[in-house]
Amino acid sequence: MKPKQFLEEQIIGILKEAEAGGVVTELCRRHGMSSATYYARKAKFGGLEVSDSKLRALEEENARLKRSLADTMLDNAGLKDLLSKKW
Protein backbone atom coordinates (compact mmCIF):
# COMPACT_ATOMS: atom_id res chain seq x y z
CA MET A 1 0.00 0.00 0.00
CA LYS A 2 1.36 3.41 -0.97
CA PRO A 3 1.92 5.74 2.00
CA LYS A 4 -0.40 8.71 2.13
CA GLN A 5 0.88 12.22 2.62
CA PHE A 6 -1.28 14.21 4.99
CA LEU A 7 -1.17 17.95 5.44
CA GLU A 8 -0.51 19.22 8.95
CA GLU A 9 -4.10 20.47 9.16
CA GLN A 10 -5.37 16.97 8.32
CA ILE A 11 -3.10 15.36 10.90
CA ILE A 12 -4.31 17.78 13.57
CA GLY A 13 -7.91 16.98 12.57
CA ILE A 14 -7.28 13.25 12.99
CA LEU A 15 -5.74 13.86 16.42
CA LYS A 16 -8.74 15.98 17.42
CA GLU A 17 -11.06 13.12 16.43
CA ALA A 18 -9.18 10.79 18.77
CA GLU A 19 -9.30 13.35 21.59
CA ALA A 20 -13.06 13.66 21.10
CA GLY A 21 -13.46 10.01 21.98
CA GLY A 22 -12.70 8.16 18.76
CA VAL A 23 -11.08 4.76 18.94
CA VAL A 24 -7.47 5.00 17.76
CA THR A 25 -7.46 1.67 15.90
CA GLU A 26 -10.63 2.64 14.03
CA LEU A 27 -9.23 6.07 13.12
CA CYS A 28 -6.00 4.49 11.89
CA ARG A 29 -7.89 2.00 9.73
CA ARG A 30 -10.19 4.70 8.31
CA HIS A 31 -7.33 7.04 7.42
CA GLY A 32 -4.95 4.31 6.24
CA MET A 33 -2.11 4.67 8.72
CA SER A 34 -0.53 2.46 11.35
CA SER A 35 -0.97 3.00 15.05
CA ALA A 36 2.79 3.67 15.33
CA THR A 37 2.42 6.49 12.81
CA TYR A 38 -0.51 7.85 14.80
CA TYR A 39 1.47 7.95 18.04
CA ALA A 40 4.52 9.48 16.31
CA ARG A 41 2.32 12.21 14.87
CA LYS A 42 0.65 12.68 18.24
CA ALA A 43 4.07 13.25 19.80
CA LYS A 44 4.92 15.80 17.11
CA PHE A 45 1.60 17.60 16.65
CA GLY A 46 -0.23 16.86 19.90
CA GLY A 47 -1.78 19.95 21.47
CA LEU A 48 -1.45 22.11 18.36
CA GLU A 49 -4.28 23.97 16.72
CA VAL A 50 -4.46 24.58 12.97
CA SER A 51 -3.46 28.22 13.44
CA ASP A 52 -0.43 27.10 15.51
CA SER A 53 0.55 24.79 12.69
CA LYS A 54 0.45 27.60 10.15
CA LEU A 55 2.46 29.84 12.48
CA ARG A 56 5.08 27.12 12.89
CA ALA A 57 5.34 26.71 9.12
CA LEU A 58 5.85 30.47 8.74
CA GLU A 59 8.54 30.46 11.42
CA GLU A 60 10.38 27.63 9.65
CA GLU A 61 10.18 29.52 6.35
CA ASN A 62 11.45 32.68 8.05
CA ALA A 63 14.43 30.80 9.54
CA ARG A 64 15.25 29.31 6.13
CA LEU A 65 15.15 32.73 4.49
CA LYS A 66 17.35 34.24 7.21
CA ARG A 67 19.96 31.52 6.68
CA SER A 68 19.86 32.12 2.95
CA LEU A 69 20.32 35.87 3.44
CA ALA A 70 23.22 35.34 5.84
CA ASP A 71 24.96 33.02 3.36
CA THR A 72 24.51 35.55 0.55
CA MET A 73 25.83 38.41 2.70
CA LEU A 74 28.84 36.31 3.71
CA ASP A 75 29.62 35.52 0.06
CA ASN A 76 29.20 39.20 -0.83
CA ALA A 77 31.56 40.31 1.95
CA GLY A 78 34.15 37.74 0.86
CA LEU A 79 34.03 38.97 -2.72
CA LYS A 80 34.40 42.59 -1.61
CA ASP A 81 37.45 41.69 0.49
CA LEU A 82 38.97 39.79 -2.38
CA LEU A 83 38.43 42.62 -4.88
CA SER A 84 39.57 45.38 -2.51
CA LYS A 85 43.06 43.91 -1.99
CA LYS A 86 45.81 45.56 -3.99
CA TRP A 87 48.02 43.29 -6.00
Buried (B, 14 or more C-beta within 10 A) or exposed (E): EEEEEBEBEEBBEBBEBBEEEBEBEEBBEEBEBEEEBBEEBBEEBEEBEBEEBEEEEEEEEEEEEEEEEEEEEEEEEEEEEEEEEEE
